[in-house]
Amino acid sequence: MAIAAAISLPLIAVKQRSYCSSASSSLWFSSSSIHPPKNLPFVGISAGRKSNLCVFSSMSTQAPAKASSASFLDHKESGILHFVKYHGLGNDFILVDNRDSEEPKITPEQAVKLCDRNFGIGADGVIFALPGINGTDYTMRIFNSDGSEPEMCGNGVRCFARFIAELENFQGNKSFNVHTGAGLIVPEIQEDGKVRVDMGQPILKASDVPTKLTANKDQAAVKAKLDVDGSIWNVTCVSMGNPHCVTFGTESCNDLQVDELNLAEIGPKFEHHAAFPARTNTEFVQVFTPSHLKMRVWERGAGATLACGTGACAVVVAAVLEGRADRRCTVDLPGGPLDIEWRESDNHIYMTGPAELVFYGSVPL
Ligand SMILES: N[C@@H](CCC[C@H](N)C(=O)O)C(=O)O
């Protein structure tokens, strides 16, 4: 079924993008400003149901004078999910206002369908803004595009912060406490619109990452040997709440040219390797200078994505542990750069980067 899009909208661009080799292009709408498009018409998506699958049959534009996600999401028809799509450096998410309930409004199976880039909205995951617990302001939960539930998402929490700011009409500099599967995370929206996040402390104990690789530096697996289909990779395992396997190369090739990797072929072999009982995210890294790194990522439950915030944090930790980089680095990802600092004084990692609204939409469940 074709997507009919109103392309004559003022201030809303219709673009096509292609992702990794496994993903098709999808229509999307981007606001030129990082700030919520308070005066922009919103894009209403009316969707038809085909079997159990949500299929967009048409898009229409209704333009209330002052649309925002807060007013848009106020519509609470049953059987309809209102959402806002955001991205952090091209790592894209469907954000759901779930502040009125402790249970996610959709199931993992529905998330898989909504994330589908051909038959759904298209996203790397679905993120829910739930009521806070344990004294926090909010709880963030996320389903990957394969329906699995990770503990944390770095780009997602920046999008979450911008989503909350718009829902609550927060202006300017603002920080709040977010409960996640990785514990307390503290995003702070800066005056320039970027979001700086206190990502907490990395977990290095091998059995807690978790990895079955033998710890070789204190309790951590650092530059450990991992046999992937007969090639011996040097890997350092780091958890940011979710598991990461970071590699700078193999025994025979210590300076990766990350653009040359066939991620779709090699990524799944790391993700499902017996050394990682909870599967793993894998970062392939190239070092330009001790403060400038480049990475590509194969994500657990989502495949090749344009960026991974927890991954960039894990990369800097691994690079420091391997003596390759300073504690403050710019990490280039396919979707753009993140600034990462692993602070010595409190052992916390701070990530700074953008989060941008893409479009508003509705879909029947
Ligand atoms: N893209 C995210 C990580 C999302 C979760 C990951 N796929 C997992 O399963 O751990 C990020 O920006 O951190």
The ligand as an SDF file (V2000), in Angstrom:
LIG
                    3D

 13 12  0  0  0  0  0  0  0  0999 V2000
   21.1920    2.5390   20.5850 N   0  0  0  0  0  0  0  0  0  0  0  0
   21.2520    2.4980   21.9710 C   0  0  0  0  0  0  0  0  0  0  0  0
   21.3400    1.1410   22.6220 C   0  0  0  0  0  0  0  0  0  0  0  0
   20.0060    0.4160   22.5160 C   0  0  0  0  0  0  0  0  0  0  0  0
   19.9970   -0.8960   23.2580 C   0  0  0  0  0  0  0  0  0  0  0  0
   20.8450   -1.9440   22.6240 C   0  0  0  0  0  0  0  0  0  0  0  0
   20.3980   -2.3220   21.3280 N   0  0  0  0  0  0  0  0  0  0  0  0
   20.8630   -3.1730   23.5640 C   0  0  0  0  0  0  0  0  0  0  0  0
   20.1360   -4.1430   23.3250 O   0  0  0  0  0  0  0  0  0  0  0  0
   21.5990   -3.1380   24.5460 O   0  0  0  0  0  0  0  0  0  0  0  0
   22.1680    3.5220   22.5620 C   0  0  0  0  0  0  0  0  0  0  0  0
   22.2120    4.6320   21.9990 O   0  0  0  0  0  0  0  0  0  0  0  0
   22.7670    3.3060   23.6180 O   0  0  0  0  0  0  0  0  0  0  0  0
  1  2  1  0
  2  3  1  0
  2 11  1  0
  3  4  1  0
  4  5  1  0
  5  6  1  0
  6  7  1  0
  6  8  1  0
  8  9  2  0
  8 10  1  0
 11 12  2  0
 11 13  1  0
M  END
$$$$
